[in-house]
Amino acid sequence: MKKLFYLVIACSALLLASTACHRESQEQSQAPAENLDSINNVLRDSLQNARAEMDTLMSLMSEVSDGLSEIKDLEKIVSSTNFNSETADRRDQIRNDVELIKLNVQDRLKKLDQLERNLQKSNSMNEQLKTTIDSMRRQLKDQQAMIDDLTQKLEAAHVEIRTLNTRVDSLKTENTEVKQERQQVQAENVKLTNEKNECYYVIGSNKELKQHKIIEKRFLGKTKIMEGDFSRSYFTKADRRTLNKIQLHSKKAKVLSKHPKNSYQIVDEGGQKVLHITDAALFWDLSNYLVIQVD
């Protein structure tokens, strides 16, 4: 309101000056008519220039006020704790807005300098106008400083967001590595568990078992089982967690390897022998190799 008051005074002063000049021209009744027309034209041009300069000053005052409001609105957004949660497009838009306001402030300073030069050339400058222009220049300088501060905050936020993104990416990488290591450990555990539960069995006649050196007849007719270089490839690999029944495809069968008799049964099913493992833990406790002779 104070600046507007100064502006009104300045406008009034210009109008009074022009009116006084006009009266002076009327009092010069003895001057030639062409001189009066020339004086009137000069006065009219001066008045138009003065009004144009006042319009420019009023427009600048309005722009400076609007610019300050825009800066304060952006300050609230940037200072908000939710700024970092804004989308990348939204943050880019805010940076563009700050740059645009910065350019507008610089443009207004140039306009104000030009207006001051015009007023000085036209001898329209007075103390009130000078005070108003100086006040506007200070406001624009303050706005420049505010914009610079906003720019620094945005850069700091950008660095913080970039650092945060780097940390997030690092955590993602770490989580991926941890996940891969966990999967690898789990795979190793599965492999070890499977290996631990591997079992082997062979079903063959006496002759076949001898051919593969699985059994050998020793002195006094004693039978040795898997004590030499026997053929491991002749055995069938199985999982003792799931192996509970073996079809023997023979009417006669007996277990030659060391397995507790109370951990299995050999029964007839449809005229053929079938081995049922009744206690897997006990059955495989002494050996993972099962040798069954059929005839």
Secondary structure, DSSP 4 states (H G I P E B T S, - for coil): -HHHHHHHHHHHHHHHHHHHHHHHHHH-TTS-HHHHHHHHHHHHHHHHHHHHHHHHHHHHHHHHHHHHHHHHHHHHHHHSTTGGGS-HHHHHHHHHHHHHHHHHHHHHHHHHHHHHHHHHHTT---HHHHHHHHHHHHHHHHHHHHHHHHHHHHHHHHHHHHHHHHHHHHHHHHHHHHHHHHHHHHHHHHHHHHHHTEEEEEEE-HHHHHHTTSEEE-GGG-EEES-SS--GGGSEEEETTT--EEE--SS-EEE-S---GGGEEEEEETTEEEEEES-HHHHTSS-SEEEEEE-
